[in-house]
């Protein structure tokens, strides 16, 4: 005797909603018979094989419109559909991998913040190749920020009354050589103290730069002319202050004479 399955059985076997089974049947994708007395849907093994195909294709995201034609497809047609879906999935996987890498990178920035918060005023070498002025190219700066927010930088001139937008790049192209603020070779000849820069608003007056410089001076250092920061992230660490931006700051220092 042929084994018969109820709609509840089929829904459990394939982990799909009964409403989906009813909809697929209304669209002519699958079929069922009716129990003579109860009029409930019932399915045979052959029906389950058809349903298994539809479940597979639907999980691939194949549209209902396309599935209506599946019974008329040749093996070549089916291979073409599957090949296209495979390519789409590989692209999606690549995009997801990039997203995971972006998440990991942002988590690393938070770890930098946590470390700086607990280990202020350490002597540390600069980690840049080139720091360039990016104020003249907002699109370029934005693209670098999207790639990795740590590429976004600020730098202060000797009067420290204003900061300027910068970007950190690994190599120079086009006219970037004319916009170089600091190179790794120049930075290697300097001594830096690192600390956390907190910016409440896009103004120098709304940063804790002065207090950080004062703390460094109290350690017996003279402040040099090179001060720059690399963007970490923005968050609300103090409800009273609202959202703040955090930078890893490098402050050039010299020993007091």
MORABEL-V377815 format. One record per backbone hydrogen bond with DSSP energy under -1.0 kcal/mol. NH is the residue of the N-H (numbers start at 0). CO is the residue of the C=O. Records with the same first field share a line. If there is no record, write none. Layout:
# MORABEL-V377815
NH->CO + CO
This chain:
# MORABEL-V377815
4->42
9->5
10->6
11->7
12->8
13->9
15->10
20->16
21->17
22->18
23->19
24->20
25->21
26->22
27->24
28->23
32->41
34->39
38->34
41->32
42->4
47->43
48->44
49->45
50->46
51->47
52->48
53->49
54->50
55->51
56->52
57->53
58->54
59->55
60->57
61->56
66->62
67->63
68->65
69->66
71->68
72->69
77->73
78->74
79->75
80->76
81->77
82->78
83->79
84->80
85->81
86->82
87->83
88->84
89->85
90->86
91->87
92->88
93->89
94->90
95->91
96->92
97->93
98->94
99->95
100->96
101->97
102->98
103->99
104->100
105->101
106->102
107->103
108->104
109->105
110->106
111->107
112->108
113->109
114->110
115->111
116->112
117->113
118->114
120->193
123->191
129->168
130->181
131->166
132->178
133->164
136->133
140->136
141->137
142->138
143->139
144->140
145->141
146->142
147->143
150->147
151->148
152->165
153->228
154->163
155->226
159->156
163->154
165->152
166->131
167->150
168->129
175->172
177->174
178->175
180->130
181->130
183->128
186->182
187->183
189->186
192->250
193->121
194->248
196->246
198->244
199->205
202->200
205->202
206->203
207->197
211->207
212->208
213->209
214->210
215->211
216->212
217->213
219->216
220->215
221->253
223->251
227->249
228->153
229->247
230->151
231->245
234->243
241->237
243->234
244->198
245->232
246->196
247->229
248->194
249->227
250->192
251->225
252->190
253->221
255->219
